[in-house]
Amino acid sequence: MRSGPLVSIILPVFNAGEYLRPAVNSVSRQTYDNLEILAIDDGSTDGSGAVLADLARRDSRIHVTSQENRGLIATLNAALDRAQGSLIARMDADDICLPTRIAEQVESFEKNPNLALCGTTHHLLFRPGWLLNPGFQDLDTTDAQTAVRCLFQPPFVHPSAMFRGDLMKGPDALRYDHEYPHAEDFDLFRRISQNHRIKILPRKLIAIRRHHESVMTRHRMTVRHTHYRILAENFRRLGLPLDLWPLVDLCQPDHIVSESELAAAGRALTDLSAARSAFEPALWPGWDASFSYVATHVIETADMTSGPGGVRLLLEAFPEGWSLVRRRDRAIIRAGAWLPARSWQGLKAVESRIGTRSAARVEEFIPNYTDIR
């Protein structure tokens, strides 16, 4: 017998291919069963619609809508319009939920009546049958520290999110904003965090798949451009004397980054680091975790656009950033002006700052993985 609040799971689908069936099965076979799965086929051409129809025949809680391709943000908003649940959860068509994900998030809302948004930490499913476990996610941050993290980055991955349905209803209903392509989650989360309580469950309850067709792979620079724009907007709204727009300039489409722009980005990171003192010390753990994440990504972006010579120029203006670079790579960066462009294949954060990573078989962490495939 079903009990507890109805949970609406919104699932946009576009050419999900072989990943679609296990993704939907991982949701329909949750230990918490009072849910509806709102799958919207956004003009797929690979047979995803037929897979959804078959899954819906097997489970009456799966409701399928088909439309001409409108893009992710429009599809998400269409799903929100249809959601009936008092709680709404996100899911992507190529990821895997652990069996207790929904139950554990519902329990968090039931224990915390003021909670508006809850996410979880995650595994990375990086090749068939194997998981990568980013240790940096497991930092034990308070809810207030999590709100600080929303200034810098999404505090958890989008498909792990669950939020209150009443936030998406009425004249002040929240919606995903088309102005923030490929970072629409970051924008939504920061708006929720401004007036409501948010929480990270320090449990890996979803496996995020990384492959050559994923958004993070195909639209990496657009993701970063939008991300840094939100970051700059957040600190401007706080009234702090920071100019973070040089970070945005690093990711402009079809733009050749100049030496002066790289130096300006380094100075922007230096100023952002100094702004930590404007916050209460109790919030610093959340600040430190997120600043290291953003700084590392900016350094990687400089490498992607300008190679090791560009990284050197940035770090000359942001000396603190040297601690985020592996010791054996520092000589390469310092000599970068004399190396051929793109001769260096990227940066890795120091494990002690960002966390260790280990690979393991999927079955060790997702006990029903064989059944849902």
Beta strands, then each sheet from edge to edge (+ up, - down):
strand 1: 7-13
strand 2: 35-42
strand 3: 62-67
strand 4: 87-90
strand 5: 96-97
strand 6: 115-127
strand 7: 130-134
strand 8: 162-164
strand 9: 197-209
strand 10: 357-361
sheet 1: 3+ 2+ 1+ 4+ 8- 6+ 7- 10+
sheet 2: 3+ 2+ 1+ 4+ 8- 6+ 9+ 5-
end
